[in-house]
Amino acid sequence: MTKETKGSVRRVVTGHNADGKAIFRGDDNFDPIVVPSGDAAMALIWTTATVPADNNDETDGREREAGTTLTGGSVIRTVDMFPGEESPMHRTNSVDYGIVLSGEVELELDSGEVKRLGPGDIIVQRGTMHLWRNPSQTETCRIAFILIEASAAKVGGEELPEVHP
């Protein structure tokens, strides 16, 4: 089993010049970084400090400190799930939009239910306990994730706690 990323990620960022005309502020490539658990590699693309976002904030969103999510803000990153690997079971106070770009991934919930997703499939993850698994023994799966802070899910009036890997 080879633990290789799907290659570098290209990010193009726009903005405005002093005359209010749209311009390209950046066009760069960077490699995903393997996470400490070794099951995946991630590339942070952009973050916003707030939701709604402030288009007048000139901070490079990739330079902002962000964990899995960003309190009060949003995060977009790619995740390369390595062949045969799975993430720890976890839950975050966010709504996560996942778009499978290549390969296949299984989404397993703490209820034991599993769904397999492939290229073009979209996941809306709403604060549930879950893990990700790459069922392939040979192909890395790349997913783009957009995470936006959300209130904690409640069951029976009780907030469900975040569980970080």
N, C-alpha and C positions, 0 to 999 in steps of 0.2 A: 504494500500500500504506500503510495507516494503522497507526501504532504506538501503539495505545491499550490500556490495561489493561481488565480486565473490571469495573473499579470497585473501591470500597473493600471491605475485608474486615471482618466483624464478629466479635469475639472475646468470648465470655462465659466468665468464670473463677469457679469455686466455691471454697469453703473452709469454715471452721467458726468459730462464735462461741465465747465463753468457756464457754458451757453445752454445747458439743459438737454444737449444731444446725447443719445445713448452711445456708450463706448464699451469696449472690452477692457475690464480692469485686470483680468488675469487669464492665463491659459497654461496650466501646468499638469504634470503627471507625477504620481507618487505611488509607492508600493504599499499594499496592505501589510500590517504588522501582526505577527502571530500573537494571540492572546496567551496569558500565563497558563491556562488549562491545556493549551496545545491542540484543541479541537477545531480551531478556526483562526482565520486572519481577518483583521478589520481595517478599513480605511475610512477615516473621518473625512467627510466631504465639506460639511458646513454646519453651523449651529446658529441659532438666534437666541438672544438673551431673554426675549419676551415673546408672548403670544397675545395679541397680534404682534408681528415682527415690525421693527423700525427700519424702513428702507433708507433712513438718513444715518444709520450707524455704519461708520466706515471701517469697523473692526473686521479683519479677515476672520470669518466664522470658523475656519479650520484651526485658528490659533486660540480660540476660547476653550477653557477647561470644561470638559464634559465627561461624565461617567457614562453608564449605559443610557441614561436620559439626562436632561438638563432641567433642573427645577425652574419653573416659570418660563421655559423656552422650548425649543425644538432642536432636533438633531437629524441629520441624514448621514448615513454611512453605508458602505458595502460590507458584506460578510461573506467570506469564502469558507464554506463548511468543507473540511477535508474528508476524503473517502472513508467510509466506515465509522466516522466519529459522531458523537452527540454532545450537546451542551448539557450542563447541569439543569435540573428543574428550577424554574425561577418565575418571579412575578414582579412587575414594575407598575407604578402609578402613572401609566401613560396609555395612550391609544397609539398602536404601532401599525403602520401600513408597510407590508412586505411584498415586494415584487420579485418573483423568481426570474432571474435573467438567463441562467443556464444551469443544466443539471437538474437533479431532483432532490427534494427534501421532504422529510416526514415531520409533521407537527403533532406531538403527543401531548395530551392534556392530563392533568392529575386524576381524571376519572378513568383513564386507560384508553380513551378514544384516540384514534390515530387517523390522520388524513395525509395522503401523499400528494405533493404538488410539483408541477413541472414548469418549464419555460412559459412565461406569459401569465401564469396564475398569480392571483393577488390575495394576500392574507390581510384581514383586519383583526388584530390582536387587541383585546379590550380588558387588560388587567387581570388575566387568568393565569393560573399556574400552568406552565408548559415547558417543554424542551424541544429542541430541534435535533434531527438525526439525518445524516446523509446515508441513504441505503446503498449507494454504489460503493463498490470496493476499489474502483479505478478512477472515477471522475469527481473532481471538486465541483461543488454547487455554489454559484454566486447569487446572492440575494441583495437587493437594495432595500434598506429599511429607513422609513421616516417615522420618528418617534416624537410625539407631542405630549407634554405634561397633561395629566388628567387627574381628577379626584379619585381617591381610592374606591374600588368596587365595594359595595356593601351587600351583605347577606343577613337577613333577619335584623336589620338595623345596625349591625356591627361591621366596621371597616375591616377589610381583609388586609393583612400586613404585606408590605413588600418583602420579597425574598430574593436576595442578590446572590449570584453564583460566587 
